[in-house]
Amino acid sequence: MDILNNLESKNISKGIILLHQGENCSVAYKVLKGCLRSYVIDKSGKEHILQFAPEGWFISDMDSFFNNKPSNTFIDTIEDSKVLLITKQELGSFEKLDKETLIEQNERLFRNLISTNKRLINLLSSTAEERYIDFIETYPTLLHRLPLKLIASYLGMTPEYLSEVRRKLAKK
């Protein structure tokens, strides 16, 4: 039994905030169409994008979702989107799942952890060019769908510096 087969789907317009910082996160989203993002806003008002979730990706504030505590992040739609809503109740029904589905769910969790660790390592130790190349490899469908300012925020640089990085890589 795949828990995703019987979930509620929802169409959400671009620009809708699904989770505000400080709220308790009650759902996780699987993106069927469009793109969502999670981000934080620092004390100076600067936005830092943590994750994009294009088609096939999951997004949530897992600490808030599982531990019933206020979220540290915002989640919003950056394109008109269609998502599946996954509640704790649906995730709590693991005892009803067959072995194959449990293995598949574990693989998704591991891929998410690997992606998060890779992102952290890249932010701490990679050059701007390496981070941009990794972005292209991680999110190949988003390169031409997102404004440069969103990509730059995700990469931890200004849009102007991202343009310089792109010019430099184009010359190589």
N, C-alpha and C positions, 0 to 999 in steps of 0.2 A: 504494500500500500504506500503510494507516494503521497506525503502530506500536502504537496503542492497542487494535487489534482482537484481538491475540493475547496480551495480558498476563494475568498471574495476578491474580485478585481475591481479596480477603480481608475477612471480617467481623470487626470489632474492637469490643469492648465499650467503653462510656463509661469514661473515667478511665485508660486504658492509655497509658503513656509509650512512644512509638515511637522517640524519639531523645533521649538524654541529652546535656547539655553535656559536651564532652570526648570523646565517641565520634566515630568516623568515620561519616559519613552515606553509606550504600550504596544508598539508594533515594529516589526521589521518589514522591509519592502524588497520584493524581487521585481526588478524592472523588466517589463515585457516589451515596452516601446518608449523611446525618449531617453532622458538622462536626468539623474538626481545628483546632488553633491552634499557632502557634509563639510562643515567648516566651523571655525571658532573666530571670535573677534577679540583681539587683545585689548589691553587697557587704553592704548592710544587710538583705538577704533579701526585698526588695520585688520583686514580679513585674511585668514590663513586656511586654504582649502586642504582638507585631510584626504578626501576620497571623492572620485567620480564614480558613478554607478550607471553605466550605459546598459543596453539590452543584455539580459542574462546575468547581471550582477545583483548582489544583495547589498543592502545598506541599512544601518541602524546605529544607535548608540548602545552597544552591547552591555556596557557597564550599567547604564540606566535601565535597560530592558530586563536584564537578568537579576539585578540587585535592587530594583525598585528605588532608585535614588535619582535626584535631579540630574538632568543631562548637562554635560559640558559643551555640547555641540548644537549647531543648527543643522537641519536637513531641509533642502528645498529643491524645487524642480527648476532645471535650467532649460528645459524644452518641454513642450506638451508631452505628457507621459501617460502610460498605462502601467499600473503596478498591481502585483498581488500583495495583499495584506496578510502578514503572518503574526498571529498573536501568541502569547505564552501558552495559552491553552492548546493551540495546535502543536506547538513544539513540545509540550508536555505529554503528548500522546505517543511517545516513542515506543511504549510497550505494545502498541498496536501495529508497529511497523515490522515488515519482514527483514530478514538479514541483509538482502541485497540493497534495500532502501537505506538501512542504517549505515552500511558501508558507503553508499553514495553521499549521504549527509556528512559523514566523517571526512570524506575526501573534500567536500566543499569547505568544511571548517578548516582543514589543513591548508587548502589553497589560499584561503583568506588570511590565515596566520603567516604563511610564507610571503604573501604579497605585502602585508603590513610590515614585516621584518625587513623585507627588501627595500621598501619605501623609507623606513627609518635609517637604514644603513646608507642609502643614497643621499639622504638629506645631510647626514653627518660627515660623509667621507668622499662624495663624488664631486667632480667638477660640474659646472653649469652645463657644459656640452654633454657630459655623460648623463646628467639628470634628464635633459631634453630627449636624448636618444632613448633612454629607458621609458620616458613618457610615451613616445611614439610606439615602442614595442608593447607596452602595457595596454595602451588605449588607441590602437590604430584607427578606429572608426571616429574618434573624437577630434583628430587633428584639424579637420576642415569644418567641423560642426561648432566648435567653441571659439568665442572671442579670445584674442591673445591675452587680454588681461586676466582671464580665468586660468589659462594655462600657466601664465607667469606666476600667479598667486600660488598655484599648486606646486610649482617648481621652486618657490622661495626667492623670486627675483622680480624686478620691475619689468613692465612691458617693454620699455626701451632697451633694457639689457637683453631680454629674450630676443628682440629683433636683431640685436648685434650678434648674439649666439647663432641665430638662424643664418644670418649673412655669412658668418665665419664658416659654418658647416657647409653651406652651399658652395663655397669656393674650393672646398677640399675635394 
